[in-house]
Amino acid sequence: MDWSWLEDAERVEEHLYAAGLRLHDKWICSTLLRDEEPCQHSEASYSCVLCNLRWPQELLWPGRMKLRTSKEEADALAGGLSLQGQVVARYMLCSGRVRLPVNTLILKISDELDPVIDFLPPSLCPACSATVQRKPHKEDQAINSILVRSSSADLSNVPMRIALDVAQNVFYGNDHEHMIVDEEMLQLGYGHMALRLTVPSTASVYSALRLGLPGCSIDYLPSTPARLTVTVYPASVHLPHANSPSLNPSEVAQWLSSVGNCHVASYTSGCSAHAVVAELASVGCWHRALALNGELWQRTVMIVSATENFESHACTLSSRPSTRRIMLYWLRALSGLGVVAKRLVLAFLGDPPVMVPSDIGSLEDAMRVSRNVIIVGGHYTLPQGLKIRSPVNLIGDGQVFLHLGSPVQIRSEFGAELRNLTFLGEQTGESDNRSAVIAVQCSYLVAIGRGYRCYSDITPVGGRRAFACCSWGRPSITLTNCTIRGGHHGVDLRGGCGVRPRMGKSRRPILAFPATQYLEDGLDLGAWLERNRNQHQEVDMPSIEFSGKRAYVPGWKQHVMTFAQLIDCEISNSVTEAINAWRGARLEMTRCWIHNCGQGLTVSHFETPSDLEQFKEFQLAPHISIRECLFEAIEGNDWSSAISLGRFMTSGFTRSQESELTKGFMPGSKGKSAGQYFLEAELLRNTLRCCNAGVICSRTNLLARSNQVEHVKFGAFQIFNGKTIMEENQIKQCAIALTARSGLSAAISWAAKLELRSNLLQMCEVGLRLSSARAQLEVNLSQDSLIGLGDGIVIQGSTSNVEMEGCRIADCKRMGIHAFKESNVTLRQCQILRNGRGVVIASGSRADISRSSFEGNTGWAVRFEGHPDDDLSLGSTSSIVGNSFGCPEKGNAGRKRVRVDTRSEMVRCLANSSPGEGLVEPEVKLQKTSHCAVLADEMAQLSLQTEML
């Protein structure tokens, strides 16, 4: 942030107008002033002067600044640095308008004729800024005054009427021409100044408290009380696990007199050693004392409060619910320790959890009292279900059965944990109850900064677009060792993204004063980050990204995100899905057992808004992770599958289903929206058995490794578009081991791409069934084994390309490989053993077979089939080079080597050999054309008539 604009009033208005400063943008002011750049992640970080946590530089206030000054002042500044480093040791005035407070960090001084000073004054993070800022209380009557203070800028050089009017036009109204009713300059110590401003309404006060004037802090000024007292205490008392210094009342009184230019009539200690209560001599002194709120004194941020509510807050912090039952258990376990050791252990354990029903009879009341709740074993009936809105930990002690009449609804901002519980939902059957046993709607929030791309006077241009994304950790809803039975769904996970592209959506009309809209429903970024800081002490700092685009009238909105973890859980007897994830909800499952449900896991496609997909928070992958889980007895309907990614039907791939599912999603289609098209999923070391269908994927990028699939009635894996990697899987006794199909759009360079490595397909009716419809289908197999199948691989479609290397196809009843409908096959170093027929290439298809071995096949090892109507001008080239054919075995097994029946293809047969027989030559049998066949029939008829005569 460049402070050169403070030189005159015109530059003040120009600067504020260019930035379009509104609401919380004081923490991103420097970013909004930059030229448009590609999306970037903030990397530079500095420590907050209060919480000492590292924050991105854009979130510190007043944050990093730049100031152009003279050579003499730069030299004087360099001489005034402390011995510990580039830190200002005393107050310094630069350019006659900007003061550098003590402990200001000098980052760089340029080597120019008029040097530019790059510096960082003591700054607060948004969370600490919200903690320190003085806000109105509910009992306050007249809320119409604020205090404006700056530790750096000289407020006498800043025309406040211009600054506030231009920076926040929401203060304009029908009854008020200007937002400032009255103003007064307060002269503090050391040449500092503060402003007391009276504004028209309570809404104006709340708007001002959320406003970011360059380098300024704004606090609420309460009405003048009968007794002019203030309470002074360090802001660190509001921080968890922070050590607050004890205050000397006389030193605090001297600080108020020197820094605040106040006359202290009397002073005394507060309810604790951290607080001092001072009585001021006049109303002006009382105002000046309150203006010191957030001032740095002895490297400590001080809070100056007008009321003495600190006593009640301190008493609340020191109170400890020691009468809880679990505390008695702790004291009994620590009875052998000394007093000092016992206190140390209890301080480490923190507040004891609440036990239900030992301490509190109601589970809802227990969650309101404590974050940690232990439920004693037994049966509990919850006819209204349970609503979880806070980051609670519900832990069952023994066998805990919760009989639910309504769902357990979880909508927490910081996650939640449920452990050792059994949830019993209604056995809905044919009833109209469509609810889930557990419905997860939110596990954490991200803040999205939105603004207009253009701004003219007070009328914004166009719609709002995202320019920033701020997040702090990714808390999850965790279910550990839980049992879920019954319900329409077992677990329903709802994310925050859209279900489908919303084309032609009617936009809300733009109001005359758009900032009013943000004041009513906008997110208070400072308060939100404060809550996150108190919850996520283990996370170093928040993450913030910028789109690099300008934004005017910026405001913050919350975006719901859902992340769920299921560990060692059992879900059974659900009417439909055991788990239903939609709208972009993320899921991790580990060692779970899903059985006897209408459907296993269903994951729906979602649409990420186009202006959000540029941020890393919306690019997380995989969306679904399933590890070491067991899916069995999923056979309630013919379409029942263990895992369905993309909600594709099990019964088959029909063109009507394809067109409906791909409408609006395929790139290049008319209704296309630039969003997320493919799900990301990984399946690791899972077992699927006794299901009607195994894994069904539609437009999904899938990684399947070390899974076992057995006794599946239809297809073990069914793939429609997307990229699939399968490694070391075992598929046995299924109807079809793998079905893959691409389509319908040819605009995609590859619609479906499969990579198979070291898989075992055994005792299935069909190993691989591959087909394409206009779009590309690429399949690569390496070191795979297809043993004891009905048909090994069936390939069809002119855009189907299959490459096999080091694979083994053995003991298939009918054909090892059958390629038709103009498909392409490549075999290298493969083994085709003891099949009914080896490789069959239908007319119009193409094959390259090299360095492979053929043994014990009953029919032809390699056969190129022909058709009487083949066109000789449309031929393709196939090759059989360097292959080995085994010796004939019992009967005719292995005796038939290569046969070419086609007229249109040119087949090159080179260097093929058989032990003891030398080179193997193909047997060529050209098919008769349909014209020749008709002529032959006529000649035969004529010959027969001649003989009869």
Disulfide bonds with the S-S distance in Angstrom:
none
